[in-house]
Amino acid sequence: MSLRWTVPIAAVALAALCLFILDGTSDSEAVEPIPPTPEGDLWYQMDEEGNLEFWGNGTIFYDDRWSGCITVTVGDGPVNFAPGAFENCTSLTTVTIDGNAGLGDRVFGGCISLTALSIGGNVGDIPSTAFEDCSSLTTLSIGGNVGDIASHAFEDCASLTTLSIGGNVGDIASTAFRECALLTTLSIGGNAAGIGNSAFEDCSSLTALSIGGNVGDIASNAFKDCSSLTTFSIEGNVGDIGQNTFDKCTSLIIVTIGGNVGDIGQYALYNCASLTTVTIGGNVGDIGKNAFNNCNLETFEVTGGIDSISDRAFKDAFTGSHPSIFTVHGNIGPIGPVAFESSLTELNVYGTLDLDNMASDAFQNNCLERVNVRCTQAQTLIGAQGTDAYGMIVKNNPVVRALHDYSAAYGWSDDGKACTVHIVCANSSDHNHDENPTVTSSVKIQPTETEMGTTEYSVSGTYDGFAYSSTKDVQDIPATGGSDGKKDNTVLYVIAGVAAAAVLIGGAAFLILRKR
C-alpha cells in the first residue's frame, strides 16, 4: 500500500476509535433505564434522563436505582411513600403527585437538590423528618387536605418561599417552620386545627398569612419575630391566641378575623409598632395584660362583645392621630387598671359597659374627646363629667353621646297622604318617639284609557342621627277614557252617522240622474 493511502486510513481508524471510546463513556454515565415494571398494583419506569414515573396504587419503597432520578411523577394513586423512600437522592429536583399520598419518615431527607413538591390531592401527616435537610426546597403546593404537620418538619428548609394548602390542615406543631428565613407566603384554603409554639418564629421574610376557615388555638410565640409580616387574615373563628404570639412583628399592619376569638394572651401583639387596624367579626374572650401595648392603632373594632380587658391591655396602643377609634358593638365586661392609658380619642360601645367593675384608673391619662355609649348609660357618664368616677373615662370632659338602637314602624293612611313614623329604641321605651314628616308623591305608573294609574307616596327624614324612609303605592289616578273607566264612543257614533247620511244622499242622486 502506498504511503499516500496509509495516512488517511490511519486517521479514519483513529476517529472511529475515539467515537467508540466516547460512546462507551457516555453509556457508563447515563442512568440505566427501567422498563415498565409491576410491584403489585403499582407500576413504575425510569427513562435514561432520570425521569421516574409511577402509576397505580401501593407503596413506594427505597431502591438503589432511585439514586439517579431527577424527577418523580406519581399518577392518581393513592400511594404511600415508605420511610426513606428517596432519602439522599441528591439529584432529585421535582416531585409531582397527582392524587393522594402518605409520607414516611425521612422520605425526602437529604434531597439537597429538591426544589418543588406538588401534591394534587390529600396528604396524611407530615412527619418531623420528612423534609429534613431539603435545603433547596422552594415551593410546596398541596391541593387537598393535610393531616398534622409535625415539629421541625420544615425547620431546616432554608430556601422554602411558598407553602400553599388548598384544603384543611391538622395541627401545625411547634417549630414546624421555625427559621424558614425565605418563606414569604403561607396560604391555607380551609381550616387549621391549631398552630403550635414557635411554629413560624423567626420566619423573617413571611409577609402574609391567609387562612380561609377556622383556626384552633394559636400558641405562644407562634409568629414571634416575623419582622416582615404585614397582613394576618383568618375568615372564620380562632381559638385562644397565646402569649407573645406576634411579639415584635414590627411590620404587621392589619389583623382581620372574620369570626369569634377566644382569649388574647398577654403581650400577644406587644411591640407591633406598625399595627394600625384590628377587625374582629365576632366576640372576644379576655384581652390579656399588655396584649396591644406599644402598637400604633388607628381603629380597633369588634362586631360582638368582649368578656374582659386586663391590665394595660391597650396602654400606649393608639397613635393619637385624629381620630383613633375603639368600637365594640356588644357588651364589655370588667376593665382592668390602666387598660386604656393611651392616645385613644374616640370610644364607641353599642352594648353595655360594666361600669361597676371598672378599675378606678382604667382610663387614666386618656385623651378621649368623644365617648359614645348605650343610651341607658349616657346620662350616668354625663353626670360624672370632670370627675374620677367610672375609671376616669370622662375626667377630661369628652363629648358624651347616647347610642340608641332605633328601628321604625310606619303608619300610613289609606290614601297615602299622611304617615306617622313610630321610632322605637330597643334599649329603652323611654326613648321612643313619633314623627309626622311631610309626604311627597310622584307618578309611578301612568294611567291608560282602561286602567287607573298609581301614585308613589314617600316619607324620609332623620331623628337623632337615625335615618328612616318608607313608600306606599296607591292606585288613585283615573283612567284617561273617562271617570268610570269606560271608553267614550260619541265621536265614533257621529262619524258613523255622517257616513250613513252620505251613502243615502249619494244613492238618491244616482236614481234621479238615471231617470233623466
C-alpha positions as CSV (number, residue, x, y, z in Angstrom):
1,M,0.0,0.0,0.0
2,S,1.4,3.3,-0.9
3,L,2.2,5.9,1.7
4,R,-0.4,8.3,0.3
5,W,-3.2,6.0,1.4
6,T,-1.7,5.0,4.8
7,V,-2.2,8.4,6.5
8,P,-5.9,8.8,5.6
9,I,-6.7,5.2,6.6
10,A,-5.0,5.7,9.9
11,A,-6.9,8.9,10.6
12,V,-10.2,7.3,9.9
13,A,-9.3,4.4,12.2
14,L,-8.3,6.8,14.9
15,A,-11.5,8.8,14.6
16,A,-13.6,5.6,14.8
17,L,-11.7,4.5,17.9
18,C,-12.3,7.9,19.6
19,L,-16.1,7.7,18.8
20,F,-16.2,4.2,20.3
21,I,-14.5,5.4,23.4
22,L,-16.7,8.4,23.8
23,D,-19.8,6.3,23.2
24,G,-18.7,3.9,25.9
25,T,-18.0,6.7,28.3
26,S,-21.5,8.2,27.6
27,D,-23.2,4.9,28.3
28,S,-21.3,4.4,31.6
29,E,-22.5,7.8,32.9
30,A,-26.2,7.6,31.7
31,V,-28.9,6.5,34.1
32,E,-29.9,2.9,33.5
33,P,-33.4,2.8,32.1
34,I,-36.0,0.8,33.9
35,P,-38.7,-0.7,31.7
36,P,-42.3,-0.8,32.9
37,T,-42.2,-2.9,36.0
38,P,-45.1,-4.1,38.2
39,E,-44.9,-4.0,42.0
40,G,-48.3,-5.4,42.9
41,D,-50.8,-2.8,41.7
42,L,-48.1,-0.1,41.4
43,W,-46.1,0.2,38.1
44,Y,-43.0,2.3,37.5
45,Q,-40.4,3.1,34.9
46,M,-37.5,5.4,34.5
47,D,-36.0,6.8,31.3
48,E,-32.3,7.3,30.6
49,E,-32.6,11.0,31.6
50,G,-33.7,10.1,35.2
51,N,-37.4,10.8,34.9
52,L,-39.0,8.3,37.2
53,E,-42.8,7.6,36.8
54,F,-45.2,5.6,39.0
55,W,-48.8,4.8,38.3
56,G,-51.4,2.6,40.0
57,N,-51.6,2.4,43.8
58,G,-49.5,0.9,46.5
59,T,-46.3,1.7,48.5
60,I,-43.1,3.1,47.1
61,F,-40.0,1.7,48.9
62,Y,-36.4,2.6,48.8
63,D,-34.4,1.3,45.8
64,D,-30.8,1.9,44.9
65,R,-31.9,2.6,41.3
66,W,-33.7,5.8,42.5
67,S,-30.4,7.4,43.4
68,G,-30.0,8.8,39.9
69,C,-33.5,10.1,39.4
70,I,-34.1,13.8,38.5
71,T,-37.9,14.0,38.6
72,V,-40.6,11.8,40.2
73,T,-44.1,11.8,38.9
74,V,-46.9,9.8,40.5
75,G,-50.4,9.2,39.0
76,D,-53.7,9.3,40.7
77,G,-52.8,6.7,43.2
78,P,-53.2,6.7,46.1
79,V,-49.6,5.9,47.0
80,N,-47.6,5.7,50.2
81,F,-44.0,6.7,50.4
82,A,-42.2,4.3,52.7
83,P,-39.8,5.7,55.3
84,G,-36.6,6.8,53.5
85,A,-38.0,6.0,50.0
86,F,-36.0,8.8,48.4
87,E,-33.6,9.6,51.1
88,N,-30.3,11.2,49.9
89,C,-31.4,11.3,46.3
90,T,-29.2,14.2,45.8
91,S,-30.0,14.7,42.1
92,L,-33.8,14.8,42.6
93,T,-35.3,18.2,41.8
94,T,-39.0,17.9,41.3
95,V,-41.8,15.6,42.7
96,T,-45.3,15.8,41.3
97,I,-48.1,13.7,42.8
98,D,-51.5,13.9,41.0
99,G,-53.6,12.2,43.7
100,N,-53.4,11.4,47.4
101,A,-50.2,10.4,49.2
102,G,-48.8,9.3,52.6
103,L,-45.3,10.4,53.6
104,G,-43.0,8.4,55.8
105,D,-40.1,9.5,57.9
106,R,-37.2,11.0,56.0
107,V,-39.0,10.2,52.8
108,F,-37.1,13.1,51.1
109,G,-34.5,13.6,53.8
110,G,-31.2,14.8,52.4
111,C,-32.6,15.6,48.9
112,I,-30.5,18.7,48.7
113,S,-31.5,19.5,45.1
114,L,-35.2,19.1,45.6
115,T,-36.8,22.5,44.7
116,A,-40.5,21.8,44.2
117,L,-43.1,19.3,45.5
118,S,-46.7,19.4,44.2
119,I,-49.4,17.1,45.5
120,G,-52.8,17.4,43.8
121,G,-54.8,15.5,46.4
122,N,-54.7,14.9,50.1
123,V,-51.7,14.2,52.3
124,G,-51.6,12.3,55.6
125,D,-49.4,13.5,58.4
126,I,-46.1,15.1,57.5
127,P,-43.5,13.6,59.9
128,S,-40.9,15.6,61.6
129,T,-38.1,14.4,59.4
130,A,-39.9,14.1,56.0
131,F,-38.0,17.1,54.5
132,E,-35.0,17.2,56.7
133,D,-32.1,18.9,55.1
134,C,-34.0,19.8,51.9
135,S,-32.0,22.9,51.7
136,S,-33.1,23.8,48.1
137,L,-36.9,23.3,48.5
138,T,-38.6,26.5,47.5
139,T,-42.2,25.6,46.8
140,L,-44.6,23.1,48.4
141,S,-48.2,23.0,47.0
142,I,-50.9,20.7,48.2
143,G,-54.3,20.8,46.5
144,G,-56.3,19.0,49.2
145,N,-56.2,18.4,52.9
146,V,-53.2,17.7,55.1
147,G,-53.0,15.9,58.4
148,D,-50.8,17.1,61.2
149,I,-47.5,18.8,60.3
150,A,-45.0,17.6,62.9
151,S,-42.4,19.6,64.9
152,H,-39.4,20.6,62.9
153,A,-41.0,19.3,59.7
154,F,-39.6,22.2,57.6
155,E,-37.3,23.8,60.1
156,D,-34.2,23.2,58.0
157,C,-35.7,24.2,54.6
158,A,-33.8,27.4,54.4
159,S,-34.9,28.1,50.7
160,L,-38.7,27.5,51.2
161,T,-40.5,30.5,49.9
162,T,-44.1,29.4,49.3
163,L,-46.4,27.0,51.1
164,S,-50.0,26.6,49.7
165,I,-52.6,24.1,51.1
166,G,-55.9,24.1,49.3
167,G,-57.9,22.4,52.0
168,N,-57.8,21.8,55.7
169,V,-54.7,21.2,57.8
170,G,-54.4,19.5,61.2
171,D,-52.2,20.8,63.9
172,I,-49.1,22.7,62.8
173,A,-46.9,21.6,65.6
174,S,-44.3,23.6,67.4
175,T,-41.3,24.8,65.4
176,A,-42.7,23.3,62.2
177,F,-41.5,26.2,60.1
178,R,-39.2,27.9,62.5
179,E,-36.3,29.9,60.9
180,C,-37.6,29.3,57.4
181,A,-35.9,32.6,56.6
182,L,-37.1,32.9,53.0
183,L,-40.7,31.8,53.5
184,T,-42.8,34.7,52.2
185,T,-46.4,33.4,51.8
186,L,-48.5,30.8,53.7
187,S,-52.0,30.2,52.4
188,I,-54.4,27.6,53.8
189,G,-57.8,27.4,52.0
190,G,-59.7,25.6,54.8
191,N,-59.4,25.1,58.5
192,A,-56.3,24.7,60.7
193,A,-56.7,22.6,63.8
194,G,-54.1,24.6,65.7
195,I,-50.7,26.4,65.4
196,G,-48.1,25.4,67.9
197,N,-45.5,27.1,69.9
198,S,-42.9,29.0,67.8
199,A,-44.3,27.3,64.6
200,F,-43.3,30.2,62.4
201,E,-40.9,32.0,64.8
202,D,-38.1,33.9,63.1
203,C,-39.6,33.5,59.6
204,S,-38.2,36.9,58.9
205,S,-39.4,37.1,55.2
206,L,-43.0,36.0,55.8
207,T,-45.2,38.8,54.6
208,A,-48.8,37.4,54.5
209,L,-50.7,34.6,56.2
210,S,-54.2,33.8,55.0
211,I,-56.5,31.0,56.3
212,G,-59.8,30.5,54.7
213,G,-61.6,28.8,57.5
214,N,-61.4,28.4,61.3
215,V,-58.3,28.1,63.4
216,G,-57.9,26.4,66.7
217,D,-55.6,27.8,69.3
218,I,-52.6,29.8,68.2
219,A,-49.9,29.0,70.7
220,S,-47.3,31.2,72.3
221,N,-44.6,32.8,70.1
222,A,-46.2,31.2,67.0
223,F,-45.2,34.2,64.9
224,K,-42.7,35.9,67.2
225,D,-40.1,38.0,65.4
226,C,-41.7,37.6,61.9
227,S,-40.4,41.0,61.2
228,S,-41.8,41.3,57.6
229,L,-45.3,40.0,58.3
230,T,-47.8,42.8,57.2
231,T,-51.1,41.0,57.0
232,F,-52.8,38.3,59.1
233,S,-56.2,37.2,57.8
234,I,-58.5,34.4,59.1
235,E,-62.0,34.2,57.6
236,G,-63.5,32.1,60.4
237,N,-63.2,31.7,64.2
238,V,-60.0,31.5,66.2
239,G,-59.4,29.8,69.5
240,D,-57.1,31.3,72.1
241,I,-54.2,33.5,70.9
242,G,-51.3,32.7,73.2
243,Q,-48.7,34.9,74.9
244,N,-46.2,36.8,72.7
245,T,-47.8,35.3,69.6
246,F,-47.0,38.3,67.4
247,D,-44.4,39.9,69.7
248,K,-42.1,42.1,67.7
249,C,-43.8,41.7,64.4
250,T,-42.8,45.2,63.7
251,S,-44.2,45.3,60.1
252,L,-47.6,44.0,61.0
253,I,-50.3,46.5,59.8
254,I,-53.6,44.7,59.6
255,V,-55.2,41.8,61.6
256,T,-58.5,40.6,60.3
257,I,-60.5,37.8,61.9
258,G,-63.9,37.0,60.5
259,G,-65.5,35.2,63.4
260,N,-65.1,34.8,67.2
261,V,-61.8,34.8,69.1
262,G,-61.1,33.1,72.4
263,D,-58.7,34.8,74.8
264,I,-56.0,37.0,73.5
265,G,-53.0,36.3,75.7
266,Q,-50.7,38.8,77.4
267,Y,-48.2,40.5,75.2
268,A,-49.8,38.8,72.2
269,L,-49.2,41.7,69.9
270,Y,-46.7,43.6,72.1
271,N,-44.4,46.0,70.2
272,C,-46.2,45.6,66.9
273,A,-45.3,49.2,66.2
274,S,-46.8,49.3,62.7
275,L,-50.2,47.8,63.6
276,T,-52.9,50.2,62.6
277,T,-56.1,48.1,62.1
278,V,-57.7,45.2,64.0
279,T,-61.1,43.9,62.9
280,I,-62.8,41.0,64.6
281,G,-66.2,39.8,63.2
282,G,-67.5,38.1,66.4
283,N,-67.0,38.0,70.1
284,V,-63.7,38.1,72.1
285,G,-62.9,36.5,75.4
286,D,-60.4,38.1,77.7
287,I,-57.8,40.5,76.3
288,G,-54.7,39.9,78.4
289,K,-52.2,42.2,80.0
290,N,-50.2,44.3,77.6
291,A,-51.8,42.5,74.7
292,F,-51.6,45.6,72.4
293,N,-49.1,47.6,74.4
294,N,-46.9,49.8,72.2
295,C,-48.9,49.4,69.0
296,N,-49.9,52.2,66.7
297,L,-53.6,51.6,66.3
298,E,-55.9,53.8,64.4
299,T,-59.0,51.6,64.5
300,F,-59.9,48.6,66.7
301,E,-63.4,47.1,66.0
302,V,-65.2,44.1,67.4
303,T,-68.6,43.2,66.0
304,G,-69.6,41.3,69.1
305,G,-68.6,41.8,72.7
306,I,-65.5,41.5,74.9
307,D,-65.7,39.4,78.1
308,S,-63.0,41.4,79.9
309,I,-60.0,43.7,79.3
310,S,-56.9,43.1,81.5
311,D,-54.3,45.5,83.0
312,R,-52.5,47.7,80.5
313,A,-54.1,45.8,77.5
314,F,-54.2,48.9,75.4
315,K,-51.6,51.1,77.2
316,D,-49.9,53.2,74.6
317,A,-51.7,51.3,71.9
318,F,-53.2,54.2,69.9
319,T,-51.5,56.7,67.7
320,G,-53.1,59.9,68.9
321,S,-54.0,60.6,65.3
322,H,-57.4,62.2,64.8
323,P,-59.4,60.1,65.2
324,S,-58.1,56.9,66.8
325,I,-61.2,54.8,67.4
326,F,-62.1,51.8,69.6
327,T,-65.5,50.4,68.7
328,V,-67.4,47.4,70.3
329,H,-70.9,46.6,69.1
330,G,-71.6,44.2,72.0
331,N,-71.0,44.4,75.8
332,I,-67.7,45.0,77.5
333,G,-67.1,43.2,80.8
334,P,-64.7,44.4,83.6
335,I,-61.8,46.6,82.5
336,G,-58.5,46.4,84.5
337,P,-56.1,49.1,85.7
338,V,-54.5,51.4,83.2
339,A,-56.1,49.4,80.4
340,F,-56.6,52.5,78.2
341,E,-53.8,54.8,79.2
342,S,-53.2,55.9,75.7
343,S,-53.9,58.4,72.9
344,L,-57.3,57.0,72.1
345,T,-59.6,59.8,71.0
346,E,-63.0,58.1,70.5
347,L,-64.7,55.3,72.3
348,N,-67.9,53.6,70.9
349,V,-69.7,51.0,72.9
350,Y,-73.1,50.0,71.5
351,G,-73.7,47.4,74.2
352,T,-73.3,47.8,77.9
353,L,-70.1,48.9,79.8
354,D,-69.6,47.2,83.1
355,L,-69.2,50.4,85.0
356,D,-69.5,48.7,88.4
357,N,-66.4,46.5,87.7
358,M,-64.2,49.0,86.0
359,A,-60.8,49.7,87.7
360,S,-60.6,53.2,89.2
361,D,-57.8,54.1,86.8
362,A,-58.8,52.1,83.8
363,F,-58.8,55.3,81.6
364,Q,-56.0,57.1,83.5
365,N,-54.3,59.8,81.4
366,N,-56.6,59.2,78.5
367,C,-57.0,61.6,75.5
368,L,-60.7,60.9,74.9
369,E,-62.6,63.6,73.0
370,R,-65.8,61.6,72.3
371,V,-67.5,58.9,74.3
372,N,-70.5,57.3,72.5
373,V,-72.2,54.8,74.8
374,R,-75.5,53.0,75.0
375,C,-78.3,55.5,75.7
376,T,-79.2,53.9,79.0
377,Q,-75.7,54.7,80.3
378,A,-75.1,58.1,78.7
379,Q,-76.8,60.2,81.4
380,T,-74.7,58.4,84.0
381,L,-71.5,59.4,82.4
382,I,-72.7,62.9,81.6
383,G,-73.4,63.3,85.3
384,A,-69.8,62.3,86.1
385,Q,-68.1,64.7,83.7
386,G,-64.8,66.1,85.1
387,T,-64.6,63.5,87.9
388,D,-62.5,60.4,88.6
389,A,-65.6,58.3,88.6
390,Y,-66.0,55.2,86.4
391,G,-62.3,54.7,85.7
392,M,-61.7,58.4,84.8
393,I,-63.5,57.8,81.5
394,V,-65.0,61.3,81.4
395,K,-62.4,63.1,83.6
396,N,-61.3,65.3,80.6
397,N,-64.9,66.3,79.8
398,P,-65.3,64.5,76.4
399,V,-68.4,64.9,74.4
400,V,-70.8,62.1,75.6
401,R,-73.4,61.0,73.1
402,A,-76.2,58.4,73.6
403,L,-76.2,55.5,71.2
404,H,-79.8,54.3,70.6
405,D,-80.8,51.0,69.0
406,Y,-83.5,52.5,66.8
407,S,-86.0,50.9,64.4
408,A,-89.0,52.4,62.7
409,A,-92.6,51.3,62.0
410,Y,-94.8,53.3,59.6
411,G,-98.5,54.1,60.0
412,W,-99.8,55.1,56.5
413,S,-103.3,56.5,55.9
414,D,-105.3,54.6,53.3
415,D,-104.9,57.3,50.7
416,G,-101.2,57.6,51.3
417,K,-101.3,61.3,52.0
418,A,-100.3,61.1,55.7
419,C,-97.8,58.9,57.6
420,T,-96.8,58.6,61.3
421,V,-93.3,57.2,61.9
422,H,-93.1,55.3,65.1
423,I,-89.4,55.3,66.1
424,V,-88.6,52.6,68.7
425,C,-85.5,52.3,70.9
426,A,-84.7,48.7,71.7
427,N,-82.7,49.8,74.7
428,S,-85.4,51.8,76.5
429,S,-89.1,52.6,75.7
430,D,-88.5,55.9,77.3
431,H,-86.7,56.9,74.2
432,N,-89.5,56.1,71.7
433,H,-90.6,58.9,69.5
434,D,-93.2,59.6,66.8
435,E,-92.5,61.7,63.7
436,N,-95.1,63.2,61.3
437,P,-93.0,64.1,58.3
438,T,-94.1,65.8,55.1
439,V,-95.4,63.3,52.5
440,T,-94.2,63.7,48.9
441,S,-95.6,62.0,45.8
442,S,-94.8,61.0,42.3
443,V,-96.5,59.1,39.5
444,K,-95.2,55.6,39.5
445,I,-97.5,54.0,36.8
446,Q,-99.2,56.2,34.2
447,P,-102.9,55.6,33.6
448,T,-104.3,54.2,30.3
449,E,-107.7,54.5,28.7
450,T,-108.9,51.5,30.6
451,E,-106.6,51.2,33.7
452,M,-106.1,53.6,36.5
453,G,-102.5,54.8,37.3
454,T,-100.5,54.5,40.5
455,T,-99.0,57.2,42.8
456,E,-96.0,56.5,45.0
457,Y,-96.1,58.4,48.3
458,S,-92.8,58.8,50.2
459,V,-91.5,59.9,53.6
460,S,-87.9,60.2,54.7
461,G,-86.0,62.0,57.4
462,T,-83.6,61.8,60.3
463,Y,-84.2,61.7,64.0
464,D,-81.3,61.8,66.5
465,G,-79.0,60.5,63.8
466,F,-81.3,57.7,62.8
467,A,-82.3,57.8,59.1
468,Y,-85.7,56.5,58.1
469,S,-87.7,56.2,54.9
470,S,-90.8,54.4,53.5
471,T,-93.1,54.4,50.5
472,K,-96.7,53.5,49.8
473,D,-98.3,52.8,46.4
474,V,-101.9,53.9,45.9
475,Q,-103.9,53.3,42.6
476,D,-105.7,56.6,42.5
477,I,-105.1,58.2,39.1
478,P,-108.2,58.0,36.8
479,A,-108.1,56.2,33.5
480,T,-107.9,58.5,30.5
481,G,-111.1,57.1,28.9
482,G,-113.5,58.6,31.5
483,S,-114.1,58.8,35.1
484,D,-115.9,55.4,35.1
485,G,-113.1,53.8,33.3
486,K,-115.2,53.1,30.1
487,K,-114.4,54.3,26.6
488,D,-116.4,57.3,25.3
489,N,-117.8,56.3,21.8
490,T,-119.6,59.6,21.0
491,V,-117.2,60.6,18.3
492,L,-117.5,57.2,16.7
493,Y,-121.2,57.4,16.6
494,V,-121.1,60.9,14.9
495,I,-118.7,59.7,12.3
496,A,-120.8,56.6,11.6
497,G,-124.0,58.8,11.2
498,V,-122.3,61.2,8.8
499,A,-121.1,58.3,6.7
500,A,-124.6,56.7,6.6
501,A,-126.1,60.1,5.5
502,A,-123.5,60.4,2.8
503,V,-124.4,57.0,1.4
504,L,-128.2,57.8,1.4
505,I,-127.6,61.1,-0.4
506,G,-125.3,59.6,-2.9
507,G,-127.8,56.8,-3.7
508,A,-130.7,59.3,-4.2
509,A,-128.7,61.4,-6.5
510,F,-127.8,58.4,-8.6
511,L,-131.5,57.4,-9.0
512,I,-132.6,61.0,-10.0
513,L,-129.9,61.2,-12.7
514,R,-130.8,57.8,-14.0
515,K,-134.5,58.8,-14.6
516,R,-133.4,61.8,-16.7
